[in-house]
Amino acid sequence: MRFCVDDQELVESACEYLVAGVHAGDALLVVATEPHRRAIEAALAVAGLDLARARADGRLRAFDAQGLLGRFMVGGRPDRARFEETVGVELRGIAEVGRPVRAFGEMVALLWDAGSPGAAVELEDLWNELRTQTGFSLLCGYHCMGFPDPADLARVCARHDTVVGDLRVPARPDAVVEIATKSFDGTPLGARTARRFTVDVLERHGYGALAEDAAIIVAELGTNAVAHARSRFTVTLSSLGAGVRIEVLDDSDALPPVREPTGLELSGRGLRMVASLATDWGARFQGAGKVVWADLAP
């Protein structure tokens, strides 16, 4: 789920997601408003996709969001049987090509913009049911200003695995809304680059007052990943409303100890610094590695 401040950001996000699918050899389903569909198809062509050939062999199916929506809405609500006969049939058809399927959709956003949050949530549920039956990845695009009610926002966020975007009002008090994520080489240069990335992202998203402390935390955790895990690491920055959460994932399953360095010993100080700057911090296992996280508040 991607929150966008305007149409340009929404189209750019959809293009980035779908072009990555072109490079991966995925089959694509595009359900967008007509101007957005044209822009997306132009980006796919620039990325090297032969649109005519992809349509002919079933690797690309594109629809006008408003037109497709009208084929399964009944009395202002999505009809389950008609949804299956339209979207379900199209997705199963594209899955028969034998490639991973990547879909982008704007139909739910149209319902939100039309002031029908209940219908939008019902449509999200239908998408999720279809995903359990037919494996595919889905990116939904929304405008940030379309969610005046925090309760409505919480309902739609809860129906997505990941929420990304410059969303300054949290879905619920404990909501964590991802802003940006990026992987870095397991080298000292990677740790320095991660620090610059953190400052740039937080300043761009209105968290400049927290950027310096966040950069220190990222540098310390990134350095730990390089020195101890000896692996690449991934930094994820998320909004907590007024505050931010920093997460650093590496390939080691050894949880970091906090100890008091002695004498002139330089190592061992990093996590104490993280703990002193953060309002809260911790670690958890993830896959074959671990995530160390820290929260910052103004």
GILINJO-V149672 format. One line per field, one symbol per residue. ss: DSSP state (A for helix, B for strand, O for the rest). A space follows every 50 residues. Layout:
BEGIN
ss=???
END
This chain:
BEGIN
ss=OBBBOOAAAAAAAAAAAAAAAAAAOOBBBBBBOAAAAAAAAAAAAAOOOO AAAAAAOOOBBBBBAAAAAAOOBBOOBBOAAAAAAAAAAAAAAAAOOOOO BBBBBOAAAAAAAOOOAAAAAAAAAAAAAAAAAOOOBBBBBBBAAAOOOA AAAAAAAOOOOOOBBOOOOOOOOOOOBBBBBBBBOOOAAAAAAAAAAAAA AAAAOOOAAAAAAAAAAAAAAAAAAAAAAOOOBBBBBBBBOOBBBBBBBB OOOOOOOOOOOOOOOOOOOAAAAAAAAOOBBBBBBBOOBBBBBBBBOO
END
